[in-house]
Amino acid sequence: MREPRPSGMVGSSLARSLATVAISLAHAAPTLSPARHATVCFLRHGQSQWNHANRFTGWTDIDLTEVGREEAATAGRALRASGISYDRAFTSRLRRAQETLAIALHASGQHSLPTLQHWRLNERHYGALQGRSKHDCIEEYGVAQVRVWRNSFDTPPPLVSEHSPAFPGNDPAYADVPAELLPTGECLRGTLERCLPFWREHVEPELAAGRNVLISAHGHSIRALVKHLDGISDENILSLSIPNGIPLVFSLDEQLRPIRQAAAQHGGAVHSGVFLGDDAKVAAADWMLHVAPVDGSDVALPI
């Protein structure tokens, strides 16, 4: 795992905003169930360079921005303020998730947590959309079609050929993975089918033993696992968004069923977890894609 890098300089307004969030976290951490058998915390990586550029990222290995590193540090302070100590961490093979985990652990004071990196926690593979501007895809295919590809549970985007550089089987980083297991493009259903074997083999035994688990991953791989954990329907999962850099904590009973918390206010009845972070940022992540249309005006499209 890479060591956390100095966050550098950020704009004064952003710095003030992050400081305000950190202070609120320190003084108003949500109360989690004292009856819990185990805890699992999902942390989506901080803002990446392609998040900032509004491009479909998928399995492309993109670094964090400085804002993303600050988000990861704020997440770590939230973890510290929650008072939960973690026993095991898992992350994907993508740098943005690994660096987010390293920074968050450093900020939370849990530097030596045993960690496993695994390809099954990678982000959803966006197929032929991967690397493309979301705005350009909207112009080419229309808002409705891109919304279906991006949000639906079982409609994949256009797939790539196994001869394409975008196919992970052509990346030396995945030479240890059988090519037939690697995706050419995925919907959320495909992402869930990829993630579940890892969950059952590595995460469930830790939770069953009463150990607390931290998973640093990606928007869609986390959505897939939360869908499984909370039994969310194919229809309701469309309304669940995972913001960058805000921990989502689930308290579990001995049967590994989520214990719904009073603070689980985001998403209504969709999930039982608690976000440890800024309410406004959580609400803003509700599948609103900001694009600049042809006329140059700034609009938000719910895709």
N, C-alpha and C positions, 0 to 999 in steps of 0.2 A: 504494500500500500504506500502511496506517495505521502510524504510528510506534508502537513498543512503549510501553505505558503503565506507570507505576509499579505494582508489584505490591501495594502497600499492606500492611496488617497481616493476618497470618494467625494462627491459634491456635498457642500455644506448642508443643503436641505435634506439630502438623503441621510447624511450622518446624524442630523438632529432627529429625523424620523426613526432611524434604527435605535438611537439612544432612548427615545420615548417608549418604543416597544420593549426594549430591554428592561427599563424601569418598571413598566406595567407587569411584565412577566415575573420580576423579582418579588413584587408585592401582591400579585393576584393570581397565583397559579391555581388552576382548577383542582377541586378536591376529587380524587379518584376513590373508587370503592375499596374500603378496608377489608371487604370479604373476598377479594380477588385471590385466585389460586396462582395466577401468573399474569404477566403483562406482555403485550406485543406492541411495539411502536413502529409505525411506518414513517419514513422521512423521504420525501421526494427531494432530489438534488436541488441545489440553488440554481439561480438563473444561469443558463449556458449561453455561449456566444450565439448559437442558432436560435435559442429562445428569444434573445434580444433582437435578432435579425428576422424573426417570424418565419422561420423555415422548418419544414418537417425534418426531424432529426433521426428518430429511430435508432438503428444500431451504429450510426456514424459516431465515431469517438471524438466528441467535441469537448473543449475545456470550459470551465466556469468563467464568467465575467467577474470583475471585482465586486459588483453588486451581489453576484451569486455567492462569493466567498463571505461577504458580510451576512447574507441570509443564513449560511451554514453556521457561522459563529453565533448569530442570534438564536438559532435552533438549539445549539449546545447550551446556551444560557437558560433556555426554556426547560431543557431536560434537567439541568441542575436544580432549577427552581421547583420542579415537580417533586423532587425528593426521591425519585425512583432510581435505584442502582440496577444496571443491566449486567447480565451474565454472559451474553453471547451476541455477536453482531454478524450480520450477513449483508453482502452487497453484490452488485453486478460486476461484470468485467469492463464496464465503461468508466472512463476517468472521472466524469462529472459526478457520478455517484460515489466513487471511491474517495475523491477529494472532499466531497461534502461530509462523508462519514468521518474522515480524519480530522477535519476542522471542528465538527460538532463534538467529537469525543474530547478533543483538546480543550474546547471551551467548557465542557461539562465536567472536566476533571477525571474522566474515565479513560486514561490514555492506553492502558494495557489490555483492553478488552479483546478476547480471542475472536478473530474475524475470519470468515470464509468468503471468498469471491466466487461467483458462479454465473455462467452464461445464461442459465434459466431465469435469472432475475433481470436480464437486459430489458430495455424498453421494447415495446411493440415494434416490429419491423414494418416500416411504411411502404414497402415494395417500391414501385416506380415513382412514388411521390417523394421518396427519401431524398433530402437535399434541396428540394424545390421550394421556392417561395410560396407561402400559402395564398398570398394575393394573386400570384400568377396562376395557380391552380384554379382559383375561383373564376378568374377571367376566362380560362380555357374550358372548364367543365361546368361552371355555374355553382352558385351557393348551395343549392339543394343537394347536388351530387357530392360535393366535398363534405357537406354536413353528414351525409350518410356514411361516407368512407371514414370520417374522423370519429363519429360518435356511436354508430350502430354496433350492436353486439356481434352480429354474425355476417356482415358484409365487408369483405376484405377490399383493400385498394387494388389497383392493377398490379399484378405480380411482376417480378423481374425474372429474367432467364437465369438458369444455373451457370451460364457463362458470363453473367454480368459481374463487374467489380463490386456491385452492391450485394451480391450473394455472399453471406458469411463463409460459405464453404471455400471461397477463393481468398480468404483472409488468413494468413499464417497464424493469427492469434487464436483461431478456432480449429487448428489442425488436429487437436486432440478430441474433437467432437465428430461423431459420424455424420457425414454430409446429409444423410436422409433425415436427421433430426433438426437440421437447420432450416429456418424459414426463408421463403422467397417473397413474403408479404403476409401480414396477419391482420385479422379483425380481433376484437377483444376476446372472442371465443377461442381463437387460436392461441392468443397470449396466455389465457387461463390454462389451456391444455398443456402448454409448455411449462408454466410456473408450478402447476400442481404437484408433479413428481418431486420437485425440490422441497416444496412445503411439507409434503408427507414424510419424506425421508429425513430432512434436516431440522425443520422448524417444529413440527408437532412433537417429536420426542423431547425437545428442550422444554416446551411449554407443559407437556404432560408431567415432567419432573418438577414443575413448579419454578422453573427458571424464567427470568425476564429476557426478552429478545428484542433487539433493535435491528430493523431492516432499512438500509439506505438504498433506494432504488429509483423508480421512474413513474411518471404519471399513470401510464396504462398498466404497467405490471403491478403497481399498487392497487389500482382500481380492480384488476382481476382478482387479486388475493382478498381484498375487502369484500368483493362480491361473494366469494366462496365462504369466507369466515362468517359473514353476517347473513348469508342466505338471501341476498338481494335478487330480485327478479330481473329477467332480461330487459324489461321495460324500465324499471326504476333505476337501473344502473346508469342510464343515460343522463340522469340528473346529478350524478356524483362527480365532482371535480376534486383534484388533488393539487393544492397550490405549491409553488416552489418553496422549499425551506421551512415549512411549518410542520412540526411533529404531529402525527395523528395516533393517539394512544387508545388501546383497547384493554379493558380489564376482563379477564376470563375466569370462569368457574372451573371446577375440577373436570368437567366434561368438555372443556375448551369452548364453551359457549360464551359469547360476549354478554357482559353485564351492562345494561344500558345505564348511562350516567345522566344525572340531572343537567350536566353541562353540555350534553350532546345535542346542541341546538342547531347546528348547521346541517342542512339537507333534510330537515324534518325527520320522518320515520325511515329514511334511507339507510342510515348506518348508526351503530351504537358507540362509536368512538368519540374522543374528545380532541379537538385541535388545541394545541398549546401555542397560541399566537394571536395575531391581530385580527379581530373580527372582520374589519373592512377588507383586508387582503383575502381572507378566506371567501367572503362573499363575491369578491371581484373575479375569482377563479372559476365562476360558474359557467364554464364553456362559452365564454365570450371572446371571440377572436377579433382583435382590432386590426383593421386593414384600412389602407388609404385607397378609395375607389378611383376610377379613371379621372373624375373631375377634381381630384385633389382634396376633397373634404374628408374629415376624419369621422368614421362611423364605426360602430361595434356590431358585428354580425354574430348571432348566436349559433356558431357551428363548432 
